């Protein structure tokens, strides 16, 4: 188990690093966890991995809060909605399979990758001509849908949040990444509470991974702040393509 734990900790660091910048850390951490912990039920593995995900996101969020201007009132609403939605999604995960949603998400992600690549200014700040009320409704809808998705399926949720903030709210990539971290904290916490109450967390694995994920999150956030939007856009494309490959594998090869 020592070798497996070392590999899991390495995966946790890399996941925290990538997730802090563009989301999608679950694309690294989740497959490694499922491969190295085959003796445990899937729900137990996913519940265990939520602890390091929360840890890394926390450190990344702190780094962003020191540099990026945040809308704390709107974040409070979004976090509350995302928390409840993630709890609901995690509950549903224990009852049904999430595989039926993956073909639809695959098509959406391919479209996102093509659009992001072709629009060189995608992710630059653009003013949206929304009323304040509509901004609130968009924020609530984003949190509800992606919060549920994170609890139910998980991988790529941070990237979906960034995409929604850029396209619907007009954030640039840096601001979108910062806000996504705080909403992700709420979704992870909602899932953690559900899985903890259900007894589906292996703390001897989760805690060492949490330390490594936190270090990765700290490092990734600092690099994102230093490099800015062009770097984040490039990594966003890489992660979206990785998500496409992951879902394509699940759909066509499993």
C-alpha positions as CSV (number, residue, x, y, z in Angstrom):
1,X,0.0,0.0,0.0
2,X,3.0,2.3,0.5
3,X,3.8,2.4,-3.2
4,X,0.1,3.1,-4.1
5,X,0.0,5.9,-1.5
6,X,3.1,7.5,-2.9
7,X,1.6,7.4,-6.5
8,X,-1.7,8.8,-5.2
9,X,0.1,11.7,-3.5
10,X,2.0,12.5,-6.7
11,X,-1.3,12.5,-8.6
12,X,-2.8,14.7,-5.9
13,X,0.0,17.3,-6.3
14,X,-0.4,17.4,-10.1
15,X,-4.2,17.5,-9.7
16,X,-4.0,20.4,-7.3
17,X,-1.6,22.3,-9.5
18,X,-3.8,22.0,-12.7
19,X,-7.1,22.5,-10.8
20,X,-5.8,25.8,-9.3
21,X,-5.3,27.2,-12.7
22,X,-8.1,26.0,-14.9
23,X,-10.0,23.3,-13.0
24,X,-10.1,19.7,-14.1
25,X,-7.8,18.3,-11.4
26,X,-10.2,15.4,-11.1
27,X,-9.1,14.2,-14.6
28,X,-5.8,13.4,-13.0
29,X,-6.7,12.3,-9.5
30,X,-9.9,10.3,-10.2
31,X,-8.6,7.8,-12.7
32,X,-5.4,7.2,-10.7
33,X,-7.5,6.6,-7.6
34,X,-9.8,4.2,-9.3
35,X,-6.9,2.3,-10.8
36,X,-4.8,2.1,-7.6
37,X,-7.8,1.4,-5.2
38,X,-9.7,-1.3,-7.1
39,X,-10.7,-3.1,-3.9
40,X,-12.9,-0.3,-2.8
41,X,-16.4,0.7,-4.1
42,X,-16.4,3.6,-6.6
43,X,-18.4,5.8,-4.2
44,X,-15.8,5.2,-1.5
45,X,-12.9,6.2,-3.8
46,X,-14.7,9.3,-5.0
47,X,-15.6,10.3,-1.5
48,X,-12.0,9.9,-0.4
49,X,-10.7,12.0,-3.2
50,X,-13.0,14.9,-2.3
51,X,-10.8,15.6,0.8
52,X,-7.6,16.4,-1.2
53,X,-9.7,18.2,-3.8
54,X,-11.1,20.5,-1.0
55,X,-7.6,21.0,0.5
56,X,-6.0,22.1,-2.8
57,X,-8.9,24.3,-3.7
58,X,-8.7,26.0,-0.3
59,X,-5.1,27.0,-0.7
60,X,-5.7,28.2,-4.3
61,X,-8.7,30.3,-3.3
62,X,-6.6,32.0,-0.6
63,X,-4.0,32.9,-3.2
64,X,-6.5,34.3,-5.6
65,X,-8.3,36.3,-2.9
66,X,-5.1,38.2,-2.2
67,X,-4.8,39.4,-5.8
68,X,-8.1,39.2,-7.7
69,X,-11.1,41.4,-6.9
70,X,-14.0,39.2,-5.9
71,X,-17.7,39.8,-5.7
72,X,-18.2,38.3,-2.2
73,X,-22.0,38.9,-2.0
74,X,-22.6,37.0,-5.2
75,X,-20.1,34.4,-4.2
76,X,-22.0,33.8,-1.0
77,X,-25.2,33.0,-2.9
78,X,-23.4,30.8,-5.4
79,X,-21.6,28.9,-2.7
80,X,-24.8,28.1,-0.8
81,X,-26.6,26.9,-4.0
82,X,-23.6,24.9,-5.2
83,X,-23.3,23.2,-1.7
84,X,-26.9,22.0,-1.8
85,X,-26.7,21.0,-5.4
86,X,-23.5,19.0,-4.8
87,X,-25.1,17.2,-1.9
88,X,-28.1,16.2,-4.1
89,X,-25.7,15.1,-6.9
90,X,-23.7,12.9,-4.5
91,X,-26.8,11.3,-3.2
92,X,-28.0,10.5,-6.7
93,X,-24.5,9.0,-7.5
94,X,-25.1,6.3,-4.9
95,X,-28.4,5.4,-6.5
96,X,-27.9,5.5,-10.3
97,X,-25.1,5.5,-12.9
98,X,-23.8,8.8,-14.3
99,X,-22.7,7.2,-17.6
100,X,-25.8,8.3,-19.5
101,X,-24.8,12.0,-19.4
102,X,-21.3,11.5,-20.8
103,X,-22.2,11.4,-24.5
104,X,-23.9,14.7,-24.3
105,X,-21.0,16.2,-22.3
106,X,-18.6,14.9,-24.9
107,X,-20.3,16.8,-27.7
108,X,-20.4,20.0,-25.6
109,X,-16.7,19.8,-24.8
110,X,-15.7,19.3,-28.4
111,X,-17.6,22.4,-29.3
112,X,-16.0,24.3,-26.4
113,X,-12.5,23.2,-27.5
114,X,-13.1,24.3,-31.1
115,X,-14.6,27.6,-30.0
116,X,-11.8,28.4,-27.5
117,X,-9.1,27.6,-30.1
118,X,-10.7,29.6,-32.9
119,X,-11.5,32.7,-30.8
120,X,-8.1,34.0,-29.8
121,X,-9.7,36.7,-27.5
122,X,-11.9,34.2,-25.7
123,X,-11.2,34.6,-22.0
124,X,-10.4,38.3,-22.3
125,X,-12.6,40.6,-20.2
126,X,-15.8,41.5,-22.1
127,X,-18.5,43.7,-20.6
128,X,-21.9,41.9,-20.6
129,X,-25.0,44.1,-21.1
130,X,-26.9,42.4,-18.3
131,X,-29.0,44.0,-15.6
132,X,-27.9,43.3,-12.1
133,X,-30.9,41.1,-11.6
134,X,-30.0,39.0,-14.6
135,X,-26.4,38.7,-13.3
136,X,-27.7,37.3,-10.1
137,X,-29.9,34.8,-12.0
138,X,-27.0,33.7,-14.1
139,X,-24.8,33.2,-11.1
140,X,-27.5,31.1,-9.4
141,X,-28.1,29.0,-12.4
142,X,-24.4,28.3,-12.9
143,X,-24.0,27.2,-9.3
144,X,-27.1,25.0,-9.4
145,X,-26.2,23.1,-12.6
146,X,-22.4,22.8,-12.1
147,X,-22.8,22.1,-8.4
148,X,-25.1,19.2,-9.1
149,X,-22.7,18.0,-11.9
150,X,-19.7,18.1,-9.5
151,X,-21.5,16.0,-6.9
152,X,-22.9,13.6,-9.5
153,X,-20.0,13.1,-12.0
154,X,-17.2,15.4,-10.9
155,X,-14.3,15.6,-13.4
156,X,-14.0,18.9,-15.2
157,X,-16.4,20.8,-13.0
158,X,-13.9,23.6,-12.3
159,X,-13.4,24.0,-16.1
160,X,-17.1,24.2,-16.6
161,X,-17.4,26.9,-14.0
162,X,-14.6,28.9,-15.7
163,X,-16.3,28.5,-19.0
164,X,-19.7,29.7,-17.6
165,X,-18.1,32.7,-15.9
166,X,-16.3,33.7,-19.1
167,X,-19.2,33.2,-21.5
168,X,-22.2,34.3,-19.3
169,X,-20.7,36.8,-16.9
170,X,-17.9,38.3,-19.1
171,X,-15.1,37.5,-16.7
172,X,-11.5,37.1,-18.0
173,X,-9.8,33.8,-17.3
174,X,-8.0,35.0,-14.2
175,X,-11.1,36.4,-12.6
176,X,-13.1,33.3,-13.7
177,X,-10.5,31.0,-12.1
178,X,-10.6,32.9,-8.9
179,X,-14.4,32.8,-8.5
180,X,-14.5,29.1,-9.6
181,X,-12.3,28.2,-6.7
182,X,-14.7,29.5,-4.2
183,X,-17.7,27.8,-5.8
184,X,-15.7,24.6,-6.0
185,X,-15.0,24.8,-2.3
186,X,-18.7,24.7,-1.7
187,X,-19.4,21.8,-4.0
188,X,-16.5,19.8,-2.5
189,X,-17.7,20.5,1.0
190,X,-21.2,19.4,0.2
191,X,-20.0,16.1,-1.2
192,X,-17.6,15.6,1.7
193,X,-20.3,16.0,4.3
194,X,-22.5,13.5,2.4
195,X,-19.8,10.9,1.9
196,X,-18.5,11.4,5.5
197,X,-22.0,10.7,7.0
198,X,-22.3,7.7,4.7
199,X,-18.9,6.4,5.9
200,X,-17.4,6.4,2.5
201,X,-14.1,8.2,3.2
202,X,-10.7,6.4,3.8
203,X,-9.0,9.0,6.0
204,X,-5.6,7.2,6.0
205,X,-5.4,7.8,2.2
206,X,-7.3,11.1,2.1
207,X,-5.2,13.1,4.5
208,X,-1.7,12.5,3.0
209,X,-3.2,13.3,-0.4
210,X,-4.7,16.4,1.0
211,X,-1.3,17.8,1.9
212,X,0.1,17.1,-1.5
213,X,-3.0,18.6,-3.3
214,X,-2.7,21.7,-1.1
215,X,0.9,22.2,-2.1
216,X,-0.1,21.8,-5.8
217,X,-3.0,24.2,-5.4
218,X,-0.7,26.8,-3.8
219,X,1.9,26.5,-6.6
220,X,-0.6,26.5,-9.4
221,X,-2.5,29.6,-8.2
222,X,0.8,31.5,-7.8
223,X,1.8,30.6,-11.4
224,X,-1.6,31.5,-12.8
225,X,-1.5,35.0,-11.1
226,X,2.0,35.5,-12.4
227,X,1.4,34.3,-16.0
228,X,-2.0,35.8,-16.6
229,X,-4.8,35.1,-19.1
230,X,-2.8,33.8,-22.1
231,X,-1.2,31.0,-20.1
232,X,-4.6,30.1,-18.4
233,X,-6.3,30.0,-21.9
234,X,-3.7,27.6,-23.2
235,X,-3.9,25.3,-20.1
236,X,-7.7,25.5,-20.3
237,X,-7.6,24.1,-23.8
238,X,-5.3,21.3,-22.7
239,X,-7.6,20.3,-19.9
240,X,-10.7,20.5,-22.0
241,X,-9.0,18.2,-24.6
242,X,-8.1,15.9,-21.7
243,X,-11.7,15.8,-20.5
244,X,-12.8,15.0,-24.1
245,X,-10.4,12.0,-24.2
246,X,-11.5,10.8,-20.8
247,X,-15.2,10.9,-21.7
248,X,-14.5,9.3,-25.1
249,X,-12.7,6.5,-23.4
250,X,-15.5,5.9,-21.0
251,X,-18.1,5.9,-23.8
252,X,-16.4,3.9,-26.5
253,X,-13.7,1.8,-25.0
254,X,-14.9,0.7,-21.6
